[in-house]
Each structure stands twice: as C-alpha cells, then as structure tokens.
C-alpha cells in the first residue's frame, strides 16, 4: 500500500462527509466520494508526496462534482447581463462596480499572498487546507485573511 492509498483510507470518512455535503444528497455523495477515491488512486503517481493530500483530494472532488453538474446540464453559464435580467433588475452601474472590484481583487491576488489566501478561503478551503497549500502556519493564514478582508472593506468604502 503506497502513501496515497494509506491517506485515502485514513481520510475515507472525511471524503464521504465532504462529498455528501457537496452533493446535498447521501446517495449522490456516496457516488462522488467513490469517484474521487478512484481518481485519486489512479492518479497517485501524480501526487507530490511532500504536500498535504487533503487539498489535492478536495480539488479532485470539486472538479469531479463540477464536471458531473455540467454534464447533467445543472450548471449553465451565461453573461452577467442575463443574470441581471433574470433577477428582474437592470443595474449596470452596480454590475460594473462589482466587476471592477472583482478584477482588482484578482489582480492583487497575483501579487499579494494575503489576497490569494482570501480567495482560497472564499472558494471554501479551510485555514488548515490553505496553510498546507501555501506552506504557511495556520495562524499566519488567519492573519493574512483578516488583513485581506480589511483591505477589501476599505476598497468597498472608497
């Protein structure tokens, strides 16, 4: 049994719990957990053994879930203007402000580890997973996210 197999066995209940939460249904969650485990084991040789396995498994699960939803036609992508129309609102100024703020945050995240940590947190990773991905301590990650939130708050107020 290699390292990935041991880790998958050790993390089975976590994988199953996350998959069930993600799928919002126990049966679909079981299927998602099974698909995630199979993909992790098949691709074990691609895993960098010096890193934590949880973020890697989470990425596999997330991508599998998104692919499954796209395949079923449950996720569709449309332009922002169509979203506003579906909401029965036309607010181009607000939409433009949102786009420019998001663009600013994304551009800052490529240069600023605090913003990058905040975006990972917003994507659903917990402090421990972000720490494993970035190689920082959990306390450092919490601090980075706090200061990034403060920066976004000041951007919103200005």
Backbone as ProteinMPNN parsed JSONL, in Angstrom:
{"seq_chain_A": "XXXXXXXXXXXXXXXXXXXXXXXXXXXXXXXXXXXXXXXXXXXXXXXXXXXXXXXXXXXXXXXXXXXXXXXXXXXXXXXXXXXXXXXXXXXXXXXXXXXXXXXXXXXXXXXXXXXXXXXXXXXXXXXXXXXXXXXXXXXXXXXXXXXXXXXXXXXXXX", "coords_chain_A": {"N_chain_A": [[0.856, -1.18, 0.0], [0.693, 2.122, -1.001], [1.64, 5.572, -0.149], [-0.481, 7.363, -0.828], [-2.668, 5.646, -0.965], [-2.811, 4.833, 1.72], [-3.393, 7.307, 2.929], [-5.867, 7.931, 1.725], [-7.406, 5.871, 2.733], [-7.253, 6.505, 5.458], [-8.547, 8.972, 5.436], [-11.112, 8.427, 4.637], [-13.726, 8.755, 5.888], [-13.842, 11.531, 6.095], [-13.695, 12.281, 3.374], [-16.072, 11.146, 2.447], [-17.973, 12.549, 4.001], [-17.573, 15.235, 3.163], [-18.169, 14.963, 0.45], [-20.876, 14.219, 0.567], [-21.97, 16.539, 1.684], [-21.364, 18.331, -0.359], [-22.789, 17.283, -2.521], [-25.348, 17.364, -1.565], [-26.986, 15.236, -1.067], [-27.262, 11.983, 0.131], [-26.93, 9.6, -1.373], [-25.951, 10.529, -3.891], [-23.721, 11.749, -2.883], [-22.25, 9.553, -1.933], [-21.624, 8.383, -4.396], [-20.06, 10.434, -5.502], [-17.948, 10.498, -3.638], [-16.884, 7.941, -4.066], [-16.083, 8.128, -6.803], [-14.164, 10.137, -6.504], [-12.246, 8.898, -4.86], [-11.439, 6.772, -6.52], [-10.315, 8.218, -8.695], [-8.248, 9.532, -7.329], [-6.651, 7.365, -6.529], [-5.993, 6.218, -9.007], [-4.512, 8.266, -10.1], [-2.377, 8.511, -8.388], [0.396, 8.53, -8.753], [0.89, 11.049, -9.69], [0.729, 12.725, -7.561], [2.326, 14.974, -5.365], [4.282, 13.924, -2.947], [5.356, 15.434, -0.872], [3.567, 17.24, -0.043], [0.422, 18.109, 1.57], [-2.267, 15.823, 1.412], [-4.995, 16.357, 1.511], [-5.907, 18.911, 0.268], [-5.388, 18.225, -2.4], [-7.055, 16.015, -2.839], [-9.463, 17.306, -2.37], [-9.526, 19.082, -4.537], [-9.723, 17.257, -6.653], [-12.235, 16.163, -6.041], [-13.905, 18.434, -6.178], [-13.59, 19.207, -8.883], [-14.583, 16.905, -10.122], [-17.235, 16.958, -9.226], [-18.135, 19.399, -10.378], [-17.829, 18.797, -13.109], [-19.639, 16.703, -13.347], [-22.038, 18.048, -12.766], [-22.123, 19.895, -14.87], [-22.287, 18.128, -16.997], [-24.772, 16.983, -16.556], [-26.284, 19.119, -17.111], [-26.985, 20.857, -15.14], [-25.599, 23.037, -14.362], [-25.265, 26.077, -15.788], [-23.709, 28.499, -17.773], [-23.826, 31.966, -18.158], [-23.851, 35.281, -19.582], [-23.213, 38.179, -17.48], [-25.089, 40.21, -17.83], [-27.393, 38.819, -18.545], [-27.924, 37.56, -16.156], [-28.642, 39.721, -14.521], [-30.974, 40.443, -15.885], [-32.548, 38.156, -15.468], [-32.935, 38.417, -12.772], [-34.654, 40.44, -12.775], [-33.755, 42.987, -12.666], [-32.058, 45.867, -13.712], [-29.059, 46.966, -13.395], [-26.594, 48.395, -14.308], [-24.538, 50.068, -13.371], [-23.986, 49.164, -10.792], [-23.313, 46.548, -11.442], [-21.034, 47.007, -12.986], [-19.38, 48.15, -11.051], [-19.091, 45.958, -9.336], [-17.801, 44.152, -11.053], [-15.41, 45.565, -11.514], [-14.335, 45.687, -8.923], [-13.997, 42.953, -8.349], [-12.187, 42.335, -10.366], [-10.039, 43.927, -9.547], [-9.415, 42.698, -7.067], [-8.687, 40.141, -7.972], [-6.443, 40.809, -9.556], [-4.791, 41.835, -7.593], [-4.403, 39.55, -6.092], [-2.606, 38.046, -7.511], [-0.234, 39.187, -6.897], [-0.181, 39.492, -4.183], [0.031, 37.674, -1.303], [-1.773, 37.682, 0.771], [-4.27, 38.385, -0.352], [-4.522, 36.239, -2.096], [-4.78, 34.158, -0.28], [-7.218, 34.911, 0.853], [-8.949, 34.599, -1.36], [-8.763, 31.816, -1.722], [-9.918, 31.003, 0.673], [-12.469, 32.008, 0.272], [-13.249, 30.311, -1.737], [-13.855, 28.077, -0.351], [-11.991, 26.557, 0.997], [-10.566, 25.505, 4.099], [-8.794, 26.976, 6.919], [-6.622, 25.273, 7.6], [-6.256, 23.768, 5.245], [-5.548, 25.775, 3.434], [-3.21, 26.612, 4.632], [-1.668, 24.316, 4.246], [-1.52, 24.319, 1.459], [-0.144, 26.685, 0.922], [2.108, 26.525, 2.442], [2.386, 27.815, 4.824], [1.969, 28.659, 8.346], [-1.02, 27.903, 10.235], [-1.924, 30.013, 11.857], [-0.686, 32.183, 10.596], [-2.028, 32.147, 8.156], [-4.634, 32.773, 9.018], [-4.197, 35.377, 9.908], [-3.391, 36.623, 7.505], [-5.768, 36.417, 6.026], [-7.497, 37.939, 7.589], [-6.325, 40.546, 7.351], [-6.533, 40.883, 4.593], [-9.3, 40.922, 4.29], [-9.834, 43.301, 5.631], [-8.624, 45.079, 3.874], [-10.195, 44.731, 1.555], [-12.604, 45.626, 2.575], [-11.992, 48.344, 3.006], [-11.592, 49.077, 0.355], [-14.175, 48.772, -0.617], [-15.488, 50.746, 0.797], [-14.412, 53.024, -0.242]], "CA_chain_A": [[0.0, 0.0, 0.0], [1.527, 3.324, -1.062], [1.243, 6.672, 0.737], [-1.785, 7.908, -1.179], [-3.664, 4.651, -0.547], [-2.946, 4.934, 3.183], [-4.06, 8.566, 3.251], [-7.266, 7.822, 1.316], [-8.057, 5.007, 3.72], [-7.344, 7.268, 6.702], [-9.449, 10.114, 5.256], [-12.354, 7.99, 3.997], [-14.931, 9.368, 6.458], [-13.816, 12.952, 5.722], [-14.035, 12.341, 1.955], [-17.505, 10.837, 2.329], [-18.745, 13.652, 4.594], [-17.472, 16.405, 2.282], [-18.902, 14.641, -0.783], [-22.319, 14.258, 0.859], [-22.339, 17.951, 1.825], [-21.259, 18.969, -1.662], [-23.848, 16.765, -3.398], [-26.642, 17.623, -0.899], [-27.774, 14.008, -1.098], [-26.373, 10.917, 0.582], [-26.644, 8.671, -2.47], [-25.063, 11.216, -4.824], [-22.474, 11.962, -2.142], [-21.517, 8.279, -1.97], [-21.081, 8.255, -5.752], [-18.986, 11.421, -5.648], [-16.822, 10.029, -2.825], [-16.304, 6.794, -4.766], [-15.376, 8.637, -7.98], [-12.989, 10.875, -6.029], [-11.26, 7.926, -4.388], [-10.913, 6.071, -7.696], [-9.437, 9.143, -9.418], [-7.051, 9.764, -6.513], [-5.806, 6.166, -6.587], [-5.491, 6.059, -10.372], [-3.541, 9.333, -10.357], [-1.493, 8.619, -7.221], [1.775, 8.83, -9.159], [0.979, 12.49, -9.96], [0.688, 13.463, -6.298], [3.603, 15.373, -4.764], [4.265, 13.376, -1.593], [5.834, 16.378, 0.138], [2.463, 18.136, 0.311], [-0.738, 17.518, 2.225], [-3.126, 15.162, 0.436], [-6.375, 16.844, 1.584], [-6.248, 19.861, -0.8], [-5.345, 17.52, -3.669], [-8.299, 15.242, -2.915], [-10.555, 18.28, -2.468], [-9.534, 19.57, -5.923], [-10.276, 16.166, -7.466], [-13.669, 16.076, -5.748], [-14.559, 19.633, -6.692], [-13.609, 19.125, -10.343], [-15.496, 15.817, -10.479], [-18.589, 17.456, -8.981], [-18.458, 20.405, -11.394], [-17.986, 18.1, -14.387], [-20.901, 15.953, -13.28], [-23.151, 19.001, -12.845], [-22.152, 20.413, -16.232], [-22.744, 17.032, -17.852], [-26.213, 16.821, -16.333], [-26.966, 20.344, -17.512], [-27.474, 21.568, -13.96], [-24.868, 24.299, -14.242], [-25.121, 26.742, -17.076], [-23.0, 29.762, -17.644], [-24.395, 32.991, -19.025], [-23.272, 36.597, -19.307], [-23.703, 38.892, -16.31], [-26.281, 40.975, -18.198], [-28.527, 37.897, -18.481], [-28.212, 37.336, -14.737], [-29.402, 40.887, -14.074], [-32.307, 40.362, -16.484], [-33.269, 37.095, -14.77], [-33.284, 38.929, -11.449], [-35.64, 41.499, -12.95], [-33.124, 44.268, -12.346], [-31.023, 46.369, -14.603], [-28.223, 47.834, -12.58], [-25.276, 48.327, -14.921], [-23.53, 50.746, -12.557], [-23.625, 48.232, -9.73], [-22.627, 45.415, -12.078], [-19.704, 47.486, -13.37], [-18.61, 48.296, -9.808], [-18.763, 44.604, -8.88], [-16.775, 43.607, -11.956], [-14.125, 46.235, -11.315], [-13.814, 45.267, -7.623], [-13.529, 41.582, -8.51], [-10.98, 42.409, -11.197], [-8.982, 44.47, -8.694], [-9.037, 41.663, -6.098], [-7.955, 39.098, -8.7], [-5.117, 41.303, -9.946], [-3.996, 41.94, -6.369], [-4.083, 38.213, -5.581], [-1.437, 37.503, -8.2], [0.953, 39.799, -6.307], [-0.318, 39.595, -2.737], [-0.305, 36.387, -0.702], [-2.952, 37.87, 1.625], [-5.452, 38.303, -1.21], [-4.583, 34.868, -2.596], [-5.335, 33.368, 0.819], [-8.632, 35.278, 0.969], [-9.674, 33.963, -2.456], [-8.844, 30.384, -1.413], [-10.901, 30.881, 1.744], [-13.777, 32.245, -0.346], [-13.568, 29.129, -2.541], [-14.324, 27.022, 0.53], [-10.923, 25.868, 1.716], [-10.447, 25.96, 5.478], [-7.483, 27.53, 7.244], [-5.615, 24.218, 7.536], [-6.001, 23.421, 3.848], [-4.82, 26.896, 2.841], [-1.858, 26.543, 5.194], [-0.96, 23.229, 3.559], [-1.273, 24.714, 0.063], [0.801, 27.798, 0.832], [3.297, 26.239, 3.235], [2.422, 28.732, 5.965], [1.294, 28.2, 9.555], [-2.449, 28.23, 10.281], [-2.039, 31.358, 12.425], [-0.298, 33.129, 9.55], [-3.128, 32.171, 7.187], [-5.728, 33.53, 9.636], [-3.793, 36.779, 9.904], [-3.453, 37.104, 6.122], [-7.165, 36.553, 5.622], [-8.036, 39.084, 8.332], [-5.846, 41.796, 6.757], [-7.099, 40.986, 3.242], [-10.698, 41.363, 4.466], [-9.801, 44.722, 5.965], [-8.286, 45.799, 2.652], [-11.379, 44.715, 0.694], [-13.588, 46.513, 3.215], [-11.622, 49.734, 2.723], [-11.854, 49.303, -1.069], [-15.617, 48.922, -0.781], [-15.906, 52.02, 1.384], [-13.892, 54.162, -1.021]], "C_chain_A": [[0.9, 1.24, 0.0], [0.952, 4.432, -0.173], [-0.136, 7.229, 0.45], [-2.887, 6.941, -0.749], [-3.901, 4.718, 0.957], [-3.722, 6.189, 3.576], [-5.542, 8.52, 2.881], [-8.03, 6.955, 2.307], [-8.27, 5.75, 5.038], [-8.4, 8.365, 6.608], [-10.81, 9.721, 4.7], [-13.58, 8.691, 4.574], [-14.997, 10.857, 6.135], [-14.235, 13.112, 4.258], [-15.538, 12.139, 1.768], [-18.356, 11.991, 2.857], [-18.736, 14.883, 3.691], [-18.27, 16.16, 1.006], [-20.409, 14.712, -0.557], [-22.801, 15.694, 1.034], [-22.361, 18.637, 0.466], [-22.439, 18.563, -2.554], [-25.245, 17.025, -2.839], [-27.555, 16.399, -0.898], [-26.827, 12.864, -0.751], [-25.978, 9.97, -0.545], [-25.68, 9.284, -3.482], [-23.703, 11.484, -4.172], [-21.611, 10.713, -2.122], [-20.868, 8.084, -3.332], [-19.904, 9.199, -5.962], [-17.756, 10.997, -4.856], [-16.112, 8.872, -3.526], [-15.499, 7.249, -5.984], [-14.098, 9.374, -7.584], [-11.885, 9.916, -5.603], [-10.624, 7.195, -5.564], [-9.936, 6.967, -8.457], [-8.15, 9.409, -8.642], [-6.104, 8.565, -6.599], [-5.21, 5.956, -7.975], [-4.377, 7.07, -10.659], [-2.543, 9.512, -9.224], [-0.07, 8.995, -7.602], [1.98, 10.315, -9.446], [1.046, 13.321, -8.686], [2.092, 13.734, -5.785], [3.562, 14.978, -3.291], [4.764, 14.306, -0.511], [4.726, 17.306, 0.617], [1.342, 17.361, 0.978], [-1.696, 16.977, 1.163], [-4.552, 15.734, 0.416], [-6.71, 17.864, 0.485], [-6.272, 19.197, -2.179], [-6.635, 16.727, -3.869], [-9.492, 16.184, -3.068], [-10.654, 18.825, -3.897], [-10.112, 18.511, -6.859], [-11.788, 16.105, -7.284], [-14.426, 17.254, -6.36], [-14.675, 19.581, -8.213], [-14.558, 18.033, -10.826], [-16.939, 16.273, -10.329], [-19.012, 18.449, -10.061], [-18.673, 19.752, -12.754], [-19.305, 17.354, -14.441], [-22.094, 16.902, -13.42], [-23.267, 19.59, -14.247], [-22.72, 19.368, -17.185], [-24.253, 16.834, -17.735], [-26.997, 18.054, -16.753], [-27.486, 21.143, -16.34], [-26.754, 22.885, -13.729], [-24.778, 24.886, -15.637], [-24.48, 28.098, -16.826], [-23.603, 30.747, -18.628], [-23.749, 34.329, -18.663], [-23.944, 37.283, -18.119], [-24.988, 39.673, -16.616], [-27.53, 40.087, -18.134], [-28.911, 37.605, -17.032], [-29.042, 38.49, -14.197], [-30.828, 40.83, -14.609], [-33.155, 39.295, -15.791], [-33.722, 37.546, -13.396], [-34.337, 40.029, -11.541], [-35.083, 42.864, -12.629], [-32.133, 44.626, -13.434], [-30.217, 47.369, -13.794], [-26.8, 47.805, -13.134], [-24.19, 49.012, -14.091], [-23.039, 49.823, -11.449], [-22.863, 47.043, -10.298], [-21.209, 45.813, -12.456], [-18.817, 47.634, -12.131], [-18.187, 46.924, -9.287], [-17.669, 43.992, -9.733], [-15.419, 44.247, -11.705], [-13.505, 45.857, -9.96], [-13.257, 43.854, -7.711], [-12.242, 41.543, -9.324], [-9.794, 42.913, -10.375], [-8.486, 43.418, -7.701], [-8.233, 40.566, -6.79], [-6.557, 39.565, -9.088], [-4.208, 41.432, -8.722], [-3.565, 40.557, -5.875], [-2.878, 37.614, -6.28], [-0.139, 38.056, -7.6], [0.969, 39.733, -4.788], [-0.795, 38.271, -2.144], [-1.524, 36.496, 0.216], [-4.228, 37.729, 0.8], [-5.622, 36.893, -1.768], [-5.191, 33.961, -1.535], [-6.826, 33.647, 0.985], [-9.455, 34.617, -0.132], [-9.807, 32.461, -2.23], [-9.889, 30.134, -0.33], [-12.319, 31.05, 1.178], [-14.212, 31.062, -1.209], [-13.978, 27.943, -1.681], [-13.245, 26.228, 1.242], [-10.876, 26.384, 3.143], [-9.016, 26.41, 5.739], [-6.371, 26.484, 7.11], [-5.262, 23.845, 6.11], [-5.211, 24.524, 3.149], [-3.38, 26.896, 3.348], [-1.051, 25.461, 4.49], [-0.611, 23.615, 2.129], [-0.182, 25.768, -0.053], [2.088, 27.553, 1.605], [3.452, 27.161, 4.439], [1.766, 28.074, 7.177], [-0.171, 28.629, 9.525], [-2.656, 29.644, 10.828], [-1.693, 32.439, 11.41], [-1.412, 33.265, 8.524], [-4.289, 32.983, 7.749], [-5.433, 35.025, 9.604], [-3.886, 37.365, 8.493], [-4.89, 37.341, 5.682], [-7.809, 37.741, 6.318], [-7.625, 40.399, 7.655], [-6.354, 41.972, 5.329], [-8.552, 41.439, 3.314], [-10.753, 42.857, 4.78], [-9.519, 45.559, 4.725], [-9.493, 45.853, 1.709], [-12.448, 45.643, 1.258], [-13.266, 47.978, 2.917], [-11.816, 50.061, 1.239], [-13.343, 49.527, -1.324], [-16.113, 50.269, -0.264], [-15.439, 53.218, 0.584], [-14.541, 54.281, -2.377]], "O_chain_A": [[1.754, 1.399, 0.872], [-0.082, 4.255, 0.47], [-0.886, 7.537, 1.376], [-3.92, 7.364, -0.228], [-5.041, 4.667, 1.418], [-4.596, 6.145, 4.442], [-6.383, 9.013, 3.633], [-9.163, 7.267, 2.675], [-9.328, 5.642, 5.657], [-9.075, 8.659, 7.595], [-11.592, 10.596, 4.325], [-14.408, 9.182, 3.807], [-16.084, 11.395, 5.924], [-15.042, 13.985, 3.938], [-16.187, 12.873, 1.023], [-19.347, 12.369, 2.232], [-19.778, 15.504, 3.478], [-18.972, 17.054, 0.533], [-21.139, 15.216, -1.41], [-23.897, 16.043, 0.595], [-23.26, 19.425, 0.173], [-23.014, 19.397, -3.253], [-26.228, 16.916, -3.572], [-28.77, 16.529, -0.744], [-25.718, 12.789, -1.279], [-24.815, 9.583, -0.653], [-24.709, 8.645, -3.887], [-22.667, 11.449, -4.837], [-20.392, 10.789, -2.274], [-19.712, 7.673, -3.425], [-18.88, 8.815, -6.528], [-16.634, 11.122, -5.349], [-14.883, 8.829, -3.572], [-14.365, 6.811, -6.179], [-13.071, 9.249, -8.252], [-10.721, 10.108, -5.952], [-9.407, 7.017, -5.601], [-8.847, 6.524, -8.824], [-7.076, 9.499, -9.238], [-4.892, 8.738, -6.728], [-4.051, 5.562, -8.102], [-3.42, 6.766, -11.371], [-1.922, 10.569, -9.115], [0.602, 9.704, -6.853], [3.114, 10.794, -9.447], [1.388, 14.502, -8.735], [2.942, 12.844, -5.769], [2.887, 15.621, -2.486], [4.61, 14.0, 0.672], [4.915, 18.07, 1.564], [1.311, 16.13, 0.956], [-1.905, 17.615, 0.13], [-5.247, 15.609, -0.592], [-7.728, 17.694, -0.185], [-7.082, 19.564, -3.031], [-7.234, 16.766, -4.943], [-10.426, 15.888, -3.814], [-11.758, 19.008, -4.409], [-10.898, 18.828, -7.752], [-12.533, 16.006, -8.259], [-15.47, 17.072, -6.986], [-15.733, 19.875, -8.768], [-15.257, 18.212, -11.823], [-17.772, 16.01, -11.197], [-20.116, 18.354, -10.598], [-19.602, 20.117, -13.475], [-20.001, 17.371, -15.457], [-23.055, 16.586, -14.122], [-24.372, 19.767, -14.759], [-23.525, 19.679, -18.063], [-24.924, 16.547, -18.727], [-28.228, 18.043, -16.752], [-28.337, 22.015, -16.513], [-27.236, 23.746, -12.992], [-24.266, 24.248, -16.556], [-24.697, 28.738, -15.797], [-23.86, 30.411, -19.784], [-23.177, 34.487, -17.585], [-25.098, 37.001, -17.797], [-25.868, 39.784, -15.762], [-28.597, 40.542, -17.72], [-30.089, 37.425, -16.721], [-30.031, 38.273, -13.497], [-31.779, 41.13, -13.888], [-34.345, 39.505, -15.553], [-34.766, 37.116, -12.906], [-34.85, 40.497, -10.525], [-35.835, 43.799, -12.351], [-31.46, 43.761, -13.995], [-30.663, 48.489, -13.547], [-25.899, 47.252, -12.503], [-23.038, 48.577, -14.108], [-21.839, 49.712, -11.2], [-21.885, 46.585, -9.708], [-20.277, 45.032, -12.263], [-17.637, 47.282, -12.163], [-17.051, 46.749, -8.846], [-16.728, 43.389, -9.217], [-14.397, 43.561, -11.685], [-12.286, 45.722, -9.858], [-12.168, 43.582, -7.205], [-11.317, 40.797, -9.0], [-8.683, 42.394, -10.49], [-7.28, 43.262, -7.512], [-7.218, 40.111, -6.263], [-5.593, 38.809, -8.966], [-3.007, 41.173, -8.801], [-2.484, 40.411, -5.304], [-2.195, 36.763, -5.711], [0.927, 37.467, -7.773], [2.022, 39.9, -4.171], [-1.893, 37.806, -2.448], [-2.233, 35.51, 0.419], [-5.159, 37.035, 1.207], [-6.746, 36.409, -1.898], [-6.016, 33.1, -1.842], [-7.608, 32.728, 1.227], [-10.55, 34.123, 0.135], [-10.858, 31.887, -2.517], [-10.653, 29.172, -0.406], [-13.241, 30.329, 1.558], [-15.408, 30.835, -1.394], [-14.401, 26.913, -2.206], [-13.553, 25.32, 2.013], [-11.118, 27.567, 3.383], [-8.138, 26.247, 4.892], [-5.304, 26.775, 6.57], [-4.091, 23.629, 5.798], [-4.309, 24.24, 2.361], [-2.446, 27.147, 2.587], [0.121, 25.666, 4.173], [0.468, 23.281, 1.639], [0.607, 25.758, -0.998], [3.058, 28.294, 1.442], [4.54, 27.268, 5.006], [1.089, 27.055, 7.048], [-0.521, 29.607, 8.863], [-3.484, 30.39, 10.306], [-2.335, 33.488, 11.371], [-1.71, 34.37, 8.071], [-4.871, 33.799, 7.035], [-6.312, 35.835, 9.31], [-4.398, 38.47, 8.307], [-5.192, 38.347, 5.041], [-8.585, 38.473, 5.704], [-8.467, 41.263, 7.412], [-6.583, 43.101, 4.897], [-8.993, 42.247, 2.496], [-11.604, 43.582, 4.265], [-10.107, 46.626, 4.545], [-9.781, 46.901, 1.131], [-13.116, 46.359, 0.512], [-14.164, 48.763, 2.61], [-12.164, 51.191, 0.897], [-13.724, 50.364, -2.142], [-17.042, 50.855, -0.82], [-15.997, 54.308, 0.709], [-14.209, 55.185, -3.143]]}, "name": "protein", "num_of_chains": 1, "seq": "XXXXXXXXXXXXXXXXXXXXXXXXXXXXXXXXXXXXXXXXXXXXXXXXXXXXXXXXXXXXXXXXXXXXXXXXXXXXXXXXXXXXXXXXXXXXXXXXXXXXXXXXXXXXXXXXXXXXXXXXXXXXXXXXXXXXXXXXXXXXXXXXXXXXXXXXXXXXXX"}
